[in-house]
């Protein structure tokens, strides 16, 4: 058997997390893991809903030590919870928010015993084949789907990521994340990568720009901000100085070159984007302010099978078909054009939702926006795109006229609705289910029949 360490911190006195301004040592963390492990219920599957990153990592480690598999959905809608229960009927929930969702619930301990000062606990070594988690797709293109992650694959993936990002240079980094650890991006980059490069995890996750900036400023350098385009746009829109970081990381949706350059200037840091998926984990990076090309991680390679393209090697147990429209530049570089499911065909013309969204949010005065293609109907009428825009100082006619300057008439939304906000989840994504509900609520059945179909 191949056993790999849970963490790479060396001394029991190494700080592994910061909570409420205080450092938590490796000694205390391992004591908290052992204490929590004894509280776990009999079920094999655990739904980890902890919002505090320290609570999440203790619960995750306790589950791993007990041989249990964590379930990590990125959303908790009624429909997604039902599918999770159907998938793992023996599951129980461990959380720190009191939301049991009708499931067997175990509250994270409100107080944990102090670790003995003279203890020198050993870092657990775990079988590489251990089934650590089922991570669920976001549902942005349909129904969330679970993907099993073993310990060996996860360690291989995050070590390759840390190497590419320059985090294995011997310095102790503090990781500040604006993304939840239940999402694949947050799971790998804010928790597991930090474990594997002996970093310190900032436990509190903030939502508002001022709070995020305060959280960054409160931790020592070198520090890494792991975020998303939605959070970065909100911070850059604030007319206040932004704290310097030593690395800025973004994922979940491609950034524009202008936004990336602005972020680098305001945070005084290089910004790297990572590309991956729930199915694959991290597979490529790029410095967006300098290039549009993505660079595969070492050991990964392409496999062409007719019109299909697969990624193989590295941390992947088997070749995985790429779910995006890409152009291979050479054996290590490619261009990304959006999800295959993202492509829309109207009147014989093709475009992608990602491209249309980019054009919409590039309009001056549009703070956020999204296109939505309703389901096809069988009444013989053409289904038309819908769009929602957060643009408090614009009206729909102005936005439409500006879209016509860069978008083919076939893809002009009918209708476009100005809204106060979009139903984004904590990673900035919007599920198709949420967009359907918004379309019904804002457009209505009769108007939808005449304008969409």
N, C-alpha and C positions, 0 to 999 in steps of 0.2 A: 504493500500500500504506500501511497505517496501522501505525506502529511506536510501541511504548510501552516506557518504561524498565523494566528489571528491578527497580530499587530507586530510592528517592527520597532517599537519603543524599547529602550535598553534598560533603563533603571526604574525601579519601583517608584522613584520620586519624580520621574518625567511627568510633565503635565500633558494630559490627553484631551482636556476640554476646559472651557471657561464658561461658568454659569454665574450670572448676576455679579460679575466682576471678580469672581474667585476661581482660582485654578483647581481642577480636580486631577489628582495624581493617578498614575497607572495602578498603584496599590489600592486606592479607594475604588477605582472603576472595577477592578476585578472582584473586590469584595461585594460591590453592588450587584455585579453579574451573578455571583454565587448565591446571594440572598434572594434575588428575583427568580432565579432558576428553581428554587425550592417552592415558590409560590405558584408556578405554572400549573394549569389544569391538564387533565389526561389527554385531551385531543391532540392529534398529530399536527394539525394545522393551526397557525396563530395569525390573527389579523392584527397587525401592529399599527394602531392609529395615533401613536404618540406625536404630538406637535412639537414638543421640546426635543431638539436634536440629541441632547444627552440622554433623555429618557428613551428615545428611539434606539440609540446605539446600545444602551444597557439591555433593553428588551430583545433586540436582534441577537446580541452576543449570548444572552441567557437561552434563547431558543436554539441557537446553534450548539451550545454546550449540552443541551438536553436532547439533541437530535430531532428537533421539531423544525418544520418548514414554515417560513413566514409568507403570508399573502400580502402583496403590495399593490393594490389598485391605486390609480391616480385620482379617482373620483369616487364618491359615495352616494350616488343617486339611488333611488329605490330600485330601479332596474338593474344597476350594476351590483348592488348588494345581493339581490335575489340570485343573480347568476353565480356570484361567489359562493353562496350557500349551496346552490345546486352542485357546484364543482367540488366543494369540500364540506359536506354536511357535518363533519365532526369538529369544525373550527370553533374557536373561542376568540374573543376580542380582548386585547390588553391596550388600554389607552390612558391618557392623562386629561381628557376633555370631558369625561362624563357621558359621552354620547354612545350608548350601547347599541343603537340601531336595531333593537329587538333581539340581539345575539347574547349568548352567555358572555358576561362581561367581568373582567378583572381590572380594577383600577390600579394604575402604577402607584407604588407605595409613596405615601405623602412624606415619609421620613425613612432614611436608610441608616443603619448603624455605622458608626465610624470604624474604619479598618484599623486593626492593631498597628501601632507605629513600627513595631519591630518585625512585621511580617514581610516576607520576600516571596510573593506568589509567582508562580511560573505562568507565562503566557500560554494559553492553550494552543496545541497544534491539532489541526483538524484534517480529516481525510479529504483529499482533493475531490472525491466523488460525492461528498456530503451534499444533499439537496438543500441549499440554503433558502431559496425563495422562489415563488412564482410571482413574476412581475407582469402586470397586465398592461396591454396597450391602452392608449388614452381614450379611444372611442371617437376620435375626431373624424375618422372615415367610416365608422360603423360600430359594430359591437366589440367591446373590449375582449381581448384574447390573452390567456395566460401563457407565459413562457418560463420554463424551468431554468434556474441558474444554479450551477454547482459551484462549490468553493474553489476548485482548481481553475475553472474558467473565469470566475470573477477576479481572482488574484492575478492571473495572467493578463487580463484586460486592463485592470487599473494600474498595474506596474508599468505596462507599456504606455499608458496615458501619462503617468507621472514622469516617465523618462522623456517623452516628447515635450512635455510642458516645462521641463527643467527643474522639477521639484525634488530631484534626487541628488542635489548638490551639497548635501551635508548640513544645510541650514534647517532650522525648525520654523516651518511656516504655520501661520494661523489661518484657518479656512473660515470665511464668512459666506454663508449661502442665503439666497433669497428664494430658493426652490425647496419643496418638501422632499424629505428623504424617501417617501413612498414612490416617487417617480424614478424611472430608471436613471435619468441624468443626475438627480439629487442623490440617489442611492449609491451610484458609482463614485461620483465626484466629490460629494460633501462628506461621505462616511467612509466608504471602503478605501478610496485613494488616500484619504487622510490617515487611515490605519496603516496602510502599506508604505507610507513615506514618513512615518513618525511625526505627523503634524498635530496641531492643536485645533480642536473643533469648537467654534463659537456656538453655544447651544441655542441661544435665542434667535428666532427667525422673525424678521421685521417686515412690514408690508408697505409703510408709507416712506417716501423719499427721505424725509428728515430723520426718521427713526433708523433707516438703513445706514445713513451717513453717520449718525451717532454710534451705531453698533460697530461700524468699521473703525471709526476714530478711537473707540475704547479699547481696541486690542493692539498689541505691539507688532512691529514689523520684524521680518517680512510677512506680508499678509496677502491673501488671495481672495478676490471677490468672485463668487460663482453665481451667475445671474442669468437673466433672459432678456430678449429684446423689449418686452413690455416693461419690465422693471427699469432697464437702462433708459428707455425713452422718458419714463416718469422722472427719473433722477436728473437727466439732462435738461428737462423742461423747467426744473426748479432753478430760479435765479439766485442761486447761492453757491459758494465755493464747495467743491467736492473733495473728499479726503484722498490723498495719494494711496495707491496700492502698488504691489510689486508684480501682480499679474491679474488680468481681468479675463474672465472666461464666460462665454455665452453659448447657449444652445436653445433648442426647441423650435426655432424658426430662423431662417437666414437673415443676417443684418445687411443693410445697405452699406456701401463703402463710406458714404458721407457720415452716417451715424457712427460707424466704427472709428473713423478718424476723429470725430468730435469727442467720443468717449475716451480715446487715448489721450487727447489733449487735456480734457477736464480731470481725468484720474491720474495723469502723469504716469501712464503705464502702457505696456504693450497689451493689445487685446487679441485673444485667440478665440476662434469659434471651434466647436467640436461638432462632428457629424456622426450620427449613429442612429440607433433605433432600439426599441425594446427587444426586438429579436436578436440584434447583433451586439448591443452595447456600443462603446466608442470604437470607431474604425478609422476616423480621419480628422485632420485639423487644417485650419488655414489662418493666416493673418489677414483679415478682411480688408484692412486699410491699404494693403499692398498688392493683393492678388485676388482674383475670383476662383483660382484653382484650389482644389482640396488635395491634401497630401495623405495618402494611406499610412497607417501605422506600420512599423517594421513587422515582417513575417506575414503580412496579409498580401493577397494577390487576387487577380481577376480570373474568372473562368467564363468563357463565352460558350453558350449553348444556343445556337441559332440567334433568335432575337432576344433571348434571355441573357442577363449578366448576373453572375454570382460572385460573392466574396468568399475567399477560402483562406485557411491557415490561421496562425496565431492562436488566439484564445477560442476560436470557433471550433466546436466539436465536429461540425460538418459544414459543407458549403451552404451559404444562405443566399437566396435570390434577392437581388436589390429591388426594393419596392418603389424606387424613385426613377424618374427619367434622368439619365446621366449621359455624358459624353466622355469617353475615355481619352485622355490626352496622351498618356504613356502608361507604362506598367505601374507607376506609383501616383499619378495625378489624374484628376477628373474634374469636370464641370457638372454642376447640379442644376436641374431645371424644375424640380418639384416632384410630388408624389404621382405615381401612375394613376391612382384613384382620383387625383386632383385634376386630371385632364377633362375638359368639357368639349363637346362637339355640338355646334349649333349651325344649322343650315349649311353643313359641309365644311365649316371652319372650326379650327381647333385652337384652344388656348388652355391655360392652367389657372386654377383658382389662386395659386401662390403669386403668379404674375399679376393677376387682376388686383389682388389684395395690395401688392406692392405699389401699383399705380395709384390706388385709392389713397393709401396712407402717405404717399409722396406729395399729395396736393396740400399746399400751404393752407393751414386752418383746420385740416382734418387730423384730429388727435388720435383716432383709432378707427378701424373700419374692417369690414369683412364682406366677401361675396358668398352667396349660398345658392346652390342648384337644388331646387325641390325635386322630389321623386317624380319619375315619369308617370303619366297617366295613360289610360287606354281609350281616351275620348278622341284621339286623332289630332289633337291640337299640340303645337310646339311648346315645350316647357321653356320658360325664360328665366334668366338669372335674376336674383334679388340681391340687394346690397343694403347694409346697415352702416351708418357712419356716425361717429362722435365728432360733431363739428358745431359747437355752440354759436359761432359767429358767422356761419354760412347758411345758405338755403339750398334746397335740392337742385334748383335750376343751375346755380353756379357750379356745383360739384359735377353735375351731368355734363355741362359744357366743357369743363376742364378734362373730364374723362374722355370726351370725344376727340380730344387732341392727341391721345396716345392709345386709345382702345378702339378696335374695330366695332362698327355699329352693331354687329350681331351680339356683342358681349356687353352692351350698355344695359345696366340693370333696369328692370321694369317690374316693380318700382324700386326706388332708393328711399330709405327711411332714415331720418336723422334721429338718433337716440341719445339718451343720457350716458349709457355705458353698455358694454358687451358682457355676456355671461362667461367670462374667462375663468378657468380654474387657477389653482395656485402656481402652475407653470406657464400660464399665459395662453393655454390652448382652449379651444371651444369645441365641445362635442357636437356631433351632428344632431343628437337628440335635443340639445339646448337650442340650436339654431332653428330646428323645426318648431319648437315651442314658441320661440320669439316670432317666427313668421306667422304662426297662427294668431298669436296675441296682438301683433301690431298691424297685420295686414287684413286679417279677417277672411272668412270663407268666401263671401261674395266678391270682394275686391281681388282676392287671390285668384278666383276663377277668371276674371277679366284681364288681370294684369300679368299674372305669372304664366298661365297656361296658354 
